Amino acid sequence: MTEWSLPDGWTVWSDEDGGRAVLVFRPDVFDGADFPAPCMPTIYVSRRSPEKRLRQRDRTTGPWHVSLSLEPEVRVDAADETVDTRREAVAAATRLAERFANGEVTYRDAYQVPREDYLDELDRLTN
């Protein structure tokens, strides 16, 4: 397991020893009551490219990928980063979580059909 130093609001959802990690933003809010759980902002650290279907297993060799999803079909492509090692991927994921928590990630462009009320509330949650 990796030692994570994440900003407020981000939680390690899963962290496979030396493998894939999943970070989530404000699971207390995205609980189905206020916001639907599938809309929980999620950062993935994986050897599987974010372009590949989730059902495919992570590769055991090759680069590491960091990606941010806002919903199952909504990925913030501009936040994607590919690095050589898992250590670099953890650092990239941490930086991305910090930028997101500080309101520095532009995520509205990821939506083909804007959801203004939802995005306004997400703006409020991210300062």
C-alpha positions in Angstrom: 0.0 0.0 0.0 1.1 3.5 -0.8 1.2 6.4 1.6 -1.0 9.1 0.1 -0.9 12.7 1.1 -4.2 13.9 -0.4 -6.0 17.3 -0.1 -9.2 17.5 1.9 -12.1 15.9 0.2 -10.1 13.1 -1.5 -10.1 9.6 -0.2 -8.2 6.4 -1.3 -11.0 4.1 -2.4 -8.6 1.2 -3.3 -4.9 0.8 -3.6 -3.6 -2.5 -4.8 -0.1 -3.2 -3.6 2.1 -2.0 -6.5 -0.9 -1.9 -8.8 -4.0 0.0 -9.6 -5.3 2.8 -7.3 -8.6 4.6 -7.2 -9.1 8.0 -5.5 -12.5 9.5 -5.0 -13.7 13.0 -4.2 -16.2 13.7 -1.4 -17.8 10.2 -1.0 -19.9 11.8 1.8 -21.6 14.0 -0.8 -21.9 11.6 -3.7 -23.9 9.1 -1.7 -27.1 9.0 -3.8 -29.0 11.5 -1.8 -27.5 14.8 -2.8 -25.6 13.6 -5.8 -25.7 10.2 -7.6 -22.8 8.0 -6.7 -21.8 7.3 -10.3 -21.1 11.1 -10.6 -18.4 11.0 -7.9 -15.1 12.5 -9.3 -12.6 9.6 -9.5 -8.9 9.5 -10.2 -7.5 6.3 -11.6 -3.8 5.2 -11.4 -3.3 2.2 -13.7 -1.2 0.6 -16.3 -4.4 0.3 -18.4 -4.8 3.3 -20.7 -8.0 5.3 -19.9 -8.9 4.7 -23.6 -9.4 1.0 -22.9 -12.6 -0.5 -21.5 -12.7 -1.0 -17.8 -13.3 -4.7 -18.1 -9.8 -5.2 -19.5 -7.2 -6.1 -16.9 -4.3 -3.8 -16.3 -1.1 -4.6 -18.1 1.8 -5.8 -16.0 4.4 -3.8 -18.0 4.5 -0.5 -19.7 3.7 3.1 -18.7 1.4 4.2 -15.9 -1.7 6.3 -16.6 -3.5 8.8 -14.4 -7.0 9.9 -15.4 -9.9 11.8 -14.0 -13.6 10.7 -14.5 -16.6 12.7 -13.5 -19.1 10.0 -14.5 -18.8 6.6 -16.2 -18.8 8.2 -19.7 -17.3 11.6 -18.8 -13.5 11.7 -18.6 -11.5 15.0 -18.3 -9.0 14.2 -21.1 -7.0 17.3 -20.4 -6.1 15.9 -17.0 -4.7 12.6 -18.3 -1.0 12.0 -17.7 1.3 9.1 -18.6 4.5 8.4 -16.7 7.1 5.7 -16.5 6.8 4.5 -12.9 4.1 4.0 -10.3 5.8 6.4 -8.0 5.5 9.1 -10.6 1.9 8.1 -11.2 1.1 8.5 -7.5 2.8 11.9 -7.5 0.8 12.9 -10.6 -2.5 11.7 -9.1 -1.7 13.7 -5.9 -1.0 16.8 -7.9 -4.3 16.3 -9.9 -6.3 15.8 -6.7 -4.8 19.1 -5.3 -5.6 21.0 -8.5 -9.1 19.6 -8.5 -9.7 20.4 -4.9 -8.5 24.0 -5.5 -10.8 24.5 -8.4 -8.0 24.5 -11.0 -9.3 21.7 -13.2 -11.5 22.7 -16.1 -14.1 20.0 -16.2 -17.1 21.7 -17.8 -15.6 21.1 -21.3 -15.7 17.3 -20.7 -19.5 17.4 -21.0 -21.2 17.3 -24.4 -24.5 18.1 -22.8 -23.9 20.6 -20.0 -25.6 19.9 -16.6 -25.5 23.4 -15.2 -27.0 22.8 -11.8 -24.7 19.8 -11.1 -21.7 21.6 -12.4 -22.5 24.7 -10.4 -22.6 22.6 -7.3 -19.4 20.8 -8.2 -17.8 24.3 -8.6 -19.0 25.1 -5.1 -17.4 21.9 -3.7 -14.1 22.7 -5.3 -13.9 26.3 -4.2 
